[in-house]
Amino acid sequence: MSRLRKNSFYGRLLILLASVVLATSAMGLIFLAPIAAYKYMKKDKGYEATAEMPAPADKVFGAAVSIAEEKAPKIRIVKREDEDMFLEVTDGVQTASVKVEKGSEEGKSAITVMADLPKEEGQEKEAEETKEKELALRIVNLLCTKLEVECTITKE
């Protein structure tokens, strides 16, 4: 009889310990999920500039494609989505993308330029951001010059 109670006691103890381990593991995953999401979201993806252009979206996108093609083979088109008016280019080191959207008013469009440069060892973050900002604004300026319009930067 005492032997049966002993086995029953150890069986319950084993179940209790297994439950505690599983509960602790599950709680650990729950607490780690926000940390993992934060690190993923904080990942640096470059500098983003947006501008408003007094030109139709299809004309702006056409100008972006034309500029990229004129600068070939130095500049290579990595991704081109005509329907979404999205263009991504690289020179092998720097990467930039242009997203064109129809503006709120007829004949106007909004562009978003994302510039990303490789991170250099020992370089300050401010210096990297300044170079990315310069590249993004230079691309906006190239588009405005090509279209012969005056652009308004809405977000730097």
N, C-alpha and C positions, 0 to 999 in steps of 0.2 A: 504494500500500500504506500509506504513512504517513497519507494522507488518511482511509482507512478506520479506522485506529487512533484518529485524532483524533476522528472522529465517535462511535466506540464509547466513548472515554474521556468525552466530554461527555455522552453518553447515560447512562452509569453515574453520573456526577457529578450529573446532574439527578435521577435516580431516588433517589440517596442523600439529596440535599437535600430532596426532596419527602417522603421517609420521615421525616427528622428533624423537619421542620415539622409533619407530621401527628402524630407521636409526642408532640412538645412540646405541641401543642394538646390532645390527648387527656389528657395528664397534667395540664394546666392545668384542664380541666373536672373531673377527678377530685378535684383539690385544692380547687376552688371549691365543690363540692357540699356538703361539711360546713359551710362558712361560710354558704352560702345557707340550709341547713336550720336552723342555729343562729339566724340572724336571723329566720326565719319563726317558730320556736318561741318566741323571746324577745318577740315582739309582744305588747304589753299588751292583755289581753282583759278587764280588770276584776278585781273582788274576788270571791272565792268563799267562801261560808260554808255549812257543812252542819250539820244539826240532826236529832235524833231526836225523833219525836212519838208520843205514846201515842194514836194515832187511826189508823183504816184509811186506806190510801193513796187510795182513791177519794173518801173524805170530805175529805181534805186538799186534793186537787186541786180538788174542787168548791168548797171555801172560797176557794182562790186565784182561780179563775175568777169567783166571786161578788164578791170584793173588787174585782177589775179592772173588772167590769161596773158596780158601784156607783159607781166613781170616773169613769165615762165622763161627758162627753166629754173631761175633762181627761187621762185615761189611755186609751190606745188599745191594743187587743190586736193585736200584730204577727203572732204565730204561735201557733197552738193545735193541739196534737196530743193528742187524747183517749186514743188507744191507748197512747202512750208517756208520758202524763201530763206533758207539757211545755207550758209557757206562757211566752211572751215578750211584754212590754209596754213601752210608751214614753210619755213625755209630750212627745215631740218633741225633747227635749234628753238626758235620761237614759234608759238602757235597762236593764231587769232581766229575768231569766228565772228560772223556778222549775221544777225537775225533781223529781218525786215518785216514790219507789220503795217497794215493799213492804219492810217491815222484816224482821229475822231472826225476830222473834217474832210470833205471831198478834195482830192488832189494832194493830200498830205500823207506823210508816213512817219513811222517811228522806227528807229534802228537801235539795236543793242549790240555793242561791240565788246567782246571778251578777249583780253590779251593775257597770255601766259608765257612767262619766261622761265627757263630752268633756274633752279635755286643754286646759288654759288656758295661754296663752303666759306664761312667766315664773313659773308656779306650781311650787313644789317638789313632787317626786314623793311625798314623805311626806304632804303636805297632800292630794294627789289620792287616795292610798290610804286616808287617814282618812275622806274623804267617801264613797268607795265602800264601805268597811267599814260605815260608819254606815247607808248605804242598805240594804245587804244584811241587817244585823241588825234594822233597822226592819221590813223585809218579814217576816222570821221572826217578830218580835214581833206584827205584825198578824195573821199566820196563827194563832199561839198564842192570841191574844185572841179572834179570831173563833170558834175551836173550843173555847174555854174549857178549855184544857189547859196543862200546864206542860211546856215544851220543854227539851231539853238540847242546847246547842251542842256539836257534836263536833269541829268544825274551824273556826277563825277565820282 
